[in-house]
Amino acid sequence: AERLQSGVSWYCLFKQYYTDLGRYIQYYPTLKRAWEQLKSFLQQRCPRMIASLKEGATEVELNDIEAQIGCKLPDDYRCSYRIHNGQKLVIPGLMGSMSLSNHYRSEVLLDVETAAGGFQQRKGMRRCLPLTFCFHTGLSQYMALEPAEGRRMFESFYPCPDQTAQDPSAIDMFITGSCFLEWFTAYVNNVVTGEYPIIRDQIFRYVHDKGCVATTGDITVSVSTSFLPELSSVHPPHFFFTYRIRIEMSSSASPEAACQLDSRYWKITTSDGNVEEVQGPGVVGEFPVMTPGKVHEYASCTTFSTPSEYMEGHYTFHRLGNGNESQKASTSYPHRFDDHDDDFCDGDGDDFGDLRGINMAALEGAWCPRHI
């Protein structure tokens, strides 16, 4: 289309593109494809986000930013920002949302000028460039532009103050990617493949593990979880998760299959081998009635202090046509459950390594080539 509009040959057009973007040939096809897939998805599912995307930055603008911050930007970052210079500072954010009863997070993909304004030179965060920002929590993901203070070059992370250290500048990390290309394309893949649900025209970063589904008779139970770094810490170990549970009765079930949830039972095995059993009535104070095609979902949250725990258990229902007939829907998950409030959360991401942080990609269920 551009060739026909410009009236030049394909060869001349290619030369123009190569002169402008040839330094990024290693990254351009992957990032261009990711951006096109993301925009196509957003156009169908979250159309108002399309208007928030900014046109690409120029080479001159990116060079000026490097001069301003005194650091080189990685080529994969520059390449992506040549395609789209981040997002306008609006809600919802392109990089995902999360909502609880009294907590809301939505991360904007920062344009390079705004990111440069937040470039860090303070102790504990030296040479770190913000990638995202949330207006409500102040949360940002950062990219290390140099291998300083225990960080590896170009890895992305959520900073987390070490509350046990005497030095107030001591920072732990929840690592989200090894480089910009991996960080961005992994997120886009989760969005366009439906890994993240779209709720109220926003991308919610709940991860659904395909192994966390169980069907008994006409009832199917599935689980998705999300780690909240802004409410968590490495030192002391305090990991905050929110989760969603979906209970569904098959639409092909007979009307006589209608039932009501009575109770739940969980067996929790901690990473150090301790076993705990929990049972009680209902779920978060509710006793949902299930009829053919009916879906019951609920969300809550919990915290835990160990890297991984494993939970298995079941819900017990009774048929509404016969109050004495009960049926157990059993399942098991590598998740953590808190018996005080019927909460459990994802226990993946159990690698601490050299205590630099926890790999968020593992915690959120995304593939990452290097587990910290």
N, C-alpha and C positions, 0 to 999 in steps of 0.2 A: 504493500500500500504506500509506504514512504517512497519507494522507487518511482511508482507511477505519479505520485504527487510532485516529486522533485524534478522528474524528467531526466534523471541521470541513470546511468547503467548500474546493474547490480554490483559490478566490480568497483565502480567509483564510490557507491554507497558503502560497500564493505571497507574500502580504504578509509573513508571518513570515520566509521565506527571504530576501526582498529587504531587509528591515530588517536582517537579520544579515549578509548577504553582498553586498548591492547595490554596495558600493564596488569589488567585484572583477568586475563583470559583463563587463569587457573580457577577463578571463583565465579566469574560472571554467569556461565550457563546454569550452575546450581542455584545461585541466588536469584537470578532472573526467573527461573522456573518456580522457585518457592514463592516469590512475590506474586506471580501471576496466579498460582494456585490459591494463595491466600485471598487475593482480591476477588477471584471468581467465587470462592466460598462466601466471603463477606457480602458480596452483592446479593446473594440468595438468602443468607441467614441473618446478617447484621449490616444492612445497607447503610445505616447512618455512620458507620465507621469509615466507609470509603471516603466520605467527604473530609474526614479528619487527616487523611494522608497528605503529606507535603511533597511537592515536586523534588526531584533529585538535586543535590548540591553540585556545584561545579568543581573542577580540579583547583581552580584558584581559591575558592572558598575553603576547601579542605586544607590546602596549603597554608592559608592564613590562620586557620584554627591550630595547626601544628606549631606555627610560629608563636601564637598566643600562649599555648600551654607549655611549650618547650619540650614536646614529646612527639615522636612519630606515631601516627595512627596505623594499625595493622591494615594490610591491603584488603582482607575480606570485609572489614568494617567499612573502609572507604568505598569498596565496590557496592555494598548494599546501600550506602548513603548517596551514591551516584544515581541509584535507581529511585529511591524514595528517602528524602531527608527526614526520616522519623514521622512524627505525628504532631498535630496541633495539640495544645494543652487543654484537652477537653475530656469529659467523661462520657461513655466508658473508655477505658484504656485498651489499646490494641493487645497488650501483653497479658491480659487475663484479669478476672475479678474473683472475689470471694466475699461472701456475706454470711454473717451470723446475726443473732438477734440484736446485739449491741456493737457489732464490729463490721466494718466494710473496707475492702481494699480493691482498688482498680489501678493497674499499672500502665502508664502512658509510655510509649516508646519515644524517648526524647529526641528532638532534632539536635544536630551537632552543635549549633550555637548555644542552646540552653545547656547541653551537656558540658560544653567547655566552661560555662559559668560555674558549674558545680565540680570542676576538676579539683581533686584533693591534693594538698601539699602538707597537711597536718600529720603529725606523728601517728603511726598506726594505720594510716590510709594513704601514704605517700604514693603519688603517681597513679592514682585510680580515677577512672573516668566513669561517671554515672551513665548507665544504659536506659534505665527506667525510673519512673517516679510516681508515687501515689500521694495525691493531695490529702487524703484523709488520715493516713498513718505516718507520712513522711518516709515511707519505706522506699529504698532504691536498690536495684542491682547494679553492681559496678564491674568494670573490666580493668584488670591490672595491666598498665602499659609498660611496666618494667618489672623485673623479678626482684621486688623489694619486700622486706619485712615478712619473709616466709611465704610469699605468694609466687606462683609461677607465672611467667609472662603470658599475657592475653587470656588467662582464665577468668571466668565470670563468677560472681558470688554475691550473696547477701552478707553484709557485715553484721557481726553480733558481738557486743561488748563482753569481755571476760569479767564477770561480776565478782570473781574470786581473786583477781589479781590486784596487787597494791597500786600498780600503774594504771591510771584511768584511761590511758590510750591503748591498752592491750585489747586486741581485736581477734575474735574467732571468726570462722567463716562457715557458711552453708554454701557449698560449691554447686554451681548450676551448669557449668560448661567448661570445656578445655580451651575453646576459642570461639570467636563470634560466629563463624560459619556453623559450627556444631550446635551452639546455643540457639541460634535463630531457626535453622532448618529443622531441628528436633521439635521445637515448639510449633512451627507451622505444620509439620507432619501430624502432630497430635490434634491440631485444630481441624485440618481438612479430612482426616480419617474418622472424625467423630469421637475421638478419644475423650475430648472435653465437651461436656454438654453445653448447649446454648440455652440460657435462661433469661427471659426478659431482654432479649436482644443484646446479651452480653456473653462473653466467653468465660465460663467458670472452670477453674483448673482443678476439678475433681478427676482423679484417675480411677478407672475401672479395671481391675484385674480380672481377666477372663476366668481365672481359677476360683474367683470368689462368687460363684453362682451355684445354687443347689436347687433341684426340683424334686419334690415328693408328691406323687399323685398329680393334682391339678395346681399345686402351689409352687411358685418359683420365687426364691429370695436371692437378691444380688446386692453387692456392696461396692461403693466407691469412696475414696478417701482423698484428703488433701492436707498437706503439711503447711503450717502457718509459721514462717520464719520470724515474723515480727513479734510473735508471742512466745518464742522459744529461745533457748540458750544452750550452749555447749558446756560452759562452766558457770554455774552448776548445771548438771544435765537435766534439762527440762524441755520436753518436746511436745508441742501442742498440735493436735490434729482435729480437723472436723471431718465428718463422714455423712454419707447419705445411704439409707437402706431403702430398697424397693421390694415390696411384697406384692405379687401379682397372681391372680387366679386366671387360668386359661379361659379364653372366651368360648372355647369349645366344650367346656365343662357343662354338665347337666345342672339345672336349677337345684336339684336335690343335693348337689355338692357344696352348697353354701355353708360357710363355717365362720367361726369367730375365734380370734387369737386369745388364748387364756394366759400363757406364761412363756418364759424363756429360761434356758439353762446354758451356761457357758463353763467350759474348762479352760483355764488359762495357764500356760506353761511359760515361765520367764526364761530369759537368756541364761540365767545362772542355775536353772533346773528346778526352781520352786514351782509348785502347782497350786492353783487356787480354783475353787469351784463357786459359782454364783448362780442362784436361781431366784425367781420371783414372779409376781403377776404382771402381765401386760408388757408394753414397751413405752417408755417415757410417759407412764400414766394413762396410756390409751389401750383399748381392746378392740382393734378394728374388725369390722364384719366384712368378710370376703364373699363376693358373688361372682358369677362368670363374667370375665372381662374387667373386674374391679382391680384397681391399682392403689396401693397405700404406700406413701413415701414419708419418711421423716428424717430429719437431720439433727445432729447434735455435735458435741465436741468432747475431747478428753485430753489429758496430759499423761506422760509417763517419763520415767527416768532411766530406762535402759535402752540400748540400741535396738533390740529386737525381742519380740514376744510372739507366742503362737496361741491362737484361740480356736476352739472348736465347740460346737454345741447345737442346740435345736430350739425351735418354737413349737409349742403345743397348741393345737386348735381343737374345738369340738364342733361336730356337725349341728347345724341349727335344727335339723329335723329330728335329731336324737341327742339330747344333752349328755348322754352317757358315753357316746362314741367319740374318742379322741384320736388325733393323728399328729405325728411328729414330723416336722420338716427339718431335717438335719443338714448341717453344713460345717465346714471348717475353713478358717482363714489364717494367714500369717499376720494377724492383727493383734492389737492390744485392746483389752476391754476393762473398763472401770466400773465396778459393781455399784458405785454410789449413784451413778446417773445414767446407767444403761448405755455407756459410751464405749466405743472401741475405735482404733485407728490403725493405720498401716504401720507395720513394723519392719518394712524393708529398709534398705540403706544402713546396714549394720556394720559398716567399715569405718573405723576411726583413724587407722593409720598412725600418723605422727601427731595426732591431736590438733592438726591444723583446722579440721572442720569435718562436716558430714557432707557426703555427696548428695546434693538435692536431686540430681537426676535419678539416683537410685531410690531416694525417698519417694519421688513422684512417679516412679515406674517407667521413666524414660531410659533408653539405652545410653550408656556413657562409656567411652573406651578406657577411662581411668577412674578407678574407685579410690577415693581418699579415705 
